[in-house]
């Protein structure tokens, strides 16, 4: 976003310490930290399992909005249930597919 800063007028008198702290926080934790933690999770779990957890983002967003004082809507609750059900189905399918492969590897046979 820094290159776009030069296309907008910058009013230095409106910049506060609290605002600069917020910008630095957003630059470090969500931008850099999230990528580092995501890459570590992919390394530990593998891309298939890690990609399932990507769908939790809207649920965490709804939780944070409730913590900030917003109202939780029925559509958000239904969406959260659908996301969690989809994650459970995906994890169960991955477990079922891994079991036959493990059997064939143990016996030394090819599929």
Contact map, one row per residue, 1 for C-alpha under 8 A:
111110000000000000000000000000000000000000000000000000000000000000000000000000000000000000000000000000000000000
111111000000000000000000000000000000000000000000000000000000000000000000000000000000000000000000000000000000000
111111100000000000000000000000000000000000000000000000000000000000000000000000000000000000000000000000000000000
111111110000000000000000000000000000000000000000000000000000000000000000000000000000000000000000000000000000000
111111111100000000000000000000000000000000000000000000000000000000000000000000000000000000000000000000000000000
011111111000000000000000000000000000000000000000000000000000000000000000000000000000000000000000000000000000000
001111111000000000000000000000000000000000000000000000000000000000000000000000000000000000000000000000000000000
000111111100000000000000000000000000000000000000000000000000000000000000000000000000000000000000000000000000000
000011111110000000000000000000000000000000000000000000000000000000000000000000000000000000000000000000000000000
000010011111000000000000000000000000000000000000000000000000000000000000000000000000000000000000000000000000000
000000001111111000000000000000000000000000000000000000000000000000000000000000000000000000000000000000000000000
000000000111111000000000000000000000000000000000000000000000000000000000000000000000000000000000000000000000000
000000000011111100000000000000000000000000000000000000000000000000000000000000000000000000000000000000000000000
000000000011111100000000000000000000000000000000000000000000000000000000000000000000000000000000000000000000000
000000000011111110110000000000000000000000000000000000000000000000000000000000000000000000000000000000000000000
000000000000111111110000000000000000000000000000000000000000000000000000000000000000000000000000000000000000000
000000000000001111111000000000000000000000000000000000000000000000000000000000000000000000000000000000000000000
000000000000000111111100000000000000000000000000000000000000000000000000000000000000000000000000000000000000000
000000000000001111111110000000000000000000000000000000000000000000000000000000000000000000000000000000000000000
000000000000001111111111000000000000000000000000000000000000000000000000000000000000000000000000000000000000000
000000000000000011111111100000000000000000000000000000000000000000000000000000000000000000000000000000000000000
000000000000000001111111110000000000000000000000000000000000000000000000000000000000000000000000000000000000000
000000000000000000111111111000000000000000000000000000000000000000000000000000000000000000000000000000000000000
000000000000000000011111111100000000000000000000000000000000000000000000000000000000000000000000000000000000000
000000000000000000001111111111000000000000000000000000000000000000000000000000000000000000000000000000000000000
000000000000000000000111111111100000000000000000000000000000000000000000000000000000000000000000000000000000000
000000000000000000000011111111110000000000000000000000000000000000000000000000000000000000000000000000000000000
000000000000000000000001111111111000000000000000000000000000000000000000000000000000000000000000000000000000000
000000000000000000000000111111111100000000000000000000000000000000000000000000000000000000000000000000000000000
000000000000000000000000111111111100000000000000000000000000000000000000000000000000000000000000000000000000000
000000000000000000000000011111111110000000000000000000000000000000000000000000000000000000000000000000000000000
000000000000000000000000001111111111000000000000000000000000000000000000000000000000000000000000000000000000000
000000000000000000000000000111111111100000000000000000000000000000000000000000000000000000000000000000000000000
000000000000000000000000000011111111110000000000000000000000000000000000000000000000000000000000000000000000000
000000000000000000000000000000111111111000000000000000000000000000000000000000000000000000000000000000000000000
000000000000000000000000000000011111111100000000000000000000000000000000000000000000000000000000000000000000000
000000000000000000000000000000001111111110000000000000000000000000000000000000000000000000000000000000000000000
000000000000000000000000000000000111111111000000000000000000000000000000000000000000000000000000000000000000000
000000000000000000000000000000000011111111100000000000000000000000000000000000000000000000000000000000000000000
000000000000000000000000000000000001111111110000000000000000000000000000000000000000000000000000000000000000000
000000000000000000000000000000000000111111111100010000000000000000000000000000000000000000000000000000000000000
000000000000000000000000000000000000011111111110110000000000000000000000000000000000000000000000000000000000000
000000000000000000000000000000000000001111111110000000000000000000000000000000000000000000000000000000000000000
000000000000000000000000000000000000000111111100000000000000000000000000000000000000000000000000000000000000000
000000000000000000000000000000000000000011111111110000000000000000000000000000000000000000000000000000000000000
000000000000000000000000000000000000000011111111110000000000000000000000000000000000000000000000000000000000000
000000000000000000000000000000000000000001101111111000000000000000000000000000000000000000000000000000000000000
000000000000000000000000000000000000000000001111111100000000000000000000000000000000000000000000000000000000000
000000000000000000000000000000000000000001001111111110000000000000000000000000000000000000100000000000000000000
000000000000000000000000000000000000000011001111111111000000000000000000000000000000000000000000000000000000000
000000000000000000000000000000000000000000000011111111100000000000000000000000000000000000000000000000000000000
000000000000000000000000000000000000000000000001111111100000000000000000000000000000001001100000000000000000000
000000000000000000000000000000000000000000000000111111110000000000000000000000000000001000000000000000000000000
000000000000000000000000000000000000000000000000011111111000000000000000000000000000000000000000000000000000000
000000000000000000000000000000000000000000000000001111111100000000000000000000000010001000000000000000000000000
000000000000000000000000000000000000000000000000000011111111000000000000000000000011000000000000000000000000000
000000000000000000000000000000000000000000000000000001111111100000000000000000000000000000000000000000000000000
000000000000000000000000000000000000000000000000000000111111110000000000000000010000000000000000000000000000000
000000000000000000000000000000000000000000000000000000011111111000000000000000010000000000000000000000000000000
000000000000000000000000000000000000000000000000000000011111111100000000000000000000000000000000000000000000000
000000000000000000000000000000000000000000000000000000001111111110000000000000000000000000000000000000000000000
000000000000000000000000000000000000000000000000000000000111111111000001000100000000000000000000000000000000000
000000000000000000000000000000000000000000000000000000000011111111100000000000000000000000000000000000000000000
000000000000000000000000000000000000000000000000000000000001111111110000000000000000000000000000000000000000000
000000000000000000000000000000000000000000000000000000000000111111111110000000000000000000000000000000000000000
000000000000000000000000000000000000000000000000000000000000011111111111000000000000000000000000000000000000000
000000000000000000000000000000000000000000000000000000000000001111111100000000000000000000000000000000000000000
000000000000000000000000000000000000000000000000000000000000000111111100000000000000000000000000000000000000000
000000000000000000000000000000000000000000000000000000000000000011111110000000000000000000000000000000000000000
000000000000000000000000000000000000000000000000000000000000000011111111000000000000000000000000000000000000000
000000000000000000000000000000000000000000000000000000000000000011001111100000000000000000000000000000000000000
000000000000000000000000000000000000000000000000000000000000010001000111110110000000000000000000000000000000000
000000000000000000000000000000000000000000000000000000000000000000000011111110000000000000000000000000000000000
000000000000000000000000000000000000000000000000000000000000000000000001111111000000000000000000000000000000000
000000000000000000000000000000000000000000000000000000000000000000000000111111100000000000000000000000000000000
000000000000000000000000000000000000000000000000000000000000010000000001111111110000000000000000000000000000000
000000000000000000000000000000000000000000000000000000000000000000000001111111111000000000000000000000000000000
000000000000000000000000000000000000000000000000000000000000000000000000011111111100000000000000000000000000000
000000000000000000000000000000000000000000000000000000000000000000000000001111111110000000000000000000000000000
000000000000000000000000000000000000000000000000000000000110000000000000000111111111000000000000000000000000000
000000000000000000000000000000000000000000000000000000000000000000000000000011111111100000000000000000000000000
000000000000000000000000000000000000000000000000000000000000000000000000000001111111110000000000000000000000000
000000000000000000000000000000000000000000000000000000110000000000000000000000111111111000000000000000000000000
000000000000000000000000000000000000000000000000000000010000000000000000000000011111111100000000000000000000000
000000000000000000000000000000000000000000000000000000000000000000000000000000001111111110000000000000000000000
000000000000000000000000000000000000000000000000000000000000000000000000000000000111111111000000000000000000000
000000000000000000000000000000000000000000000000000110100000000000000000000000000011111111100000000000000000000
000000000000000000000000000000000000000000000000000000000000000000000000000000000001111111110000000000000000000
000000000000000000000000000000000000000000000000000000000000000000000000000000000000111111111000000000000000000
000000000000000000000000000000000000000000000000000100000000000000000000000000000000011111111100000000000000000
000000000000000000000000000000000000000000000000100100000000000000000000000000000000001111111110000000000000000
000000000000000000000000000000000000000000000000000000000000000000000000000000000000000111111111000000000000000
000000000000000000000000000000000000000000000000000000000000000000000000000000000000000011111111100000000000000
000000000000000000000000000000000000000000000000000000000000000000000000000000000000000001111111110000000000000
000000000000000000000000000000000000000000000000000000000000000000000000000000000000000000111111111000000000000
000000000000000000000000000000000000000000000000000000000000000000000000000000000000000000011111111100000000000
000000000000000000000000000000000000000000000000000000000000000000000000000000000000000000001111111110000000000
000000000000000000000000000000000000000000000000000000000000000000000000000000000000000000000111111111000000000
000000000000000000000000000000000000000000000000000000000000000000000000000000000000000000000011111111100000000
000000000000000000000000000000000000000000000000000000000000000000000000000000000000000000000001111111110000000
000000000000000000000000000000000000000000000000000000000000000000000000000000000000000000000000111111111000000
000000000000000000000000000000000000000000000000000000000000000000000000000000000000000000000000011111111100000
000000000000000000000000000000000000000000000000000000000000000000000000000000000000000000000000001111111110000
000000000000000000000000000000000000000000000000000000000000000000000000000000000000000000000000000111111111111
000000000000000000000000000000000000000000000000000000000000000000000000000000000000000000000000000011111111110
000000000000000000000000000000000000000000000000000000000000000000000000000000000000000000000000000001111111000
000000000000000000000000000000000000000000000000000000000000000000000000000000000000000000000000000000111111100
000000000000000000000000000000000000000000000000000000000000000000000000000000000000000000000000000000011111110
000000000000000000000000000000000000000000000000000000000000000000000000000000000000000000000000000000011011111
000000000000000000000000000000000000000000000000000000000000000000000000000000000000000000000000000000011001111
000000000000000000000000000000000000000000000000000000000000000000000000000000000000000000000000000000010000111
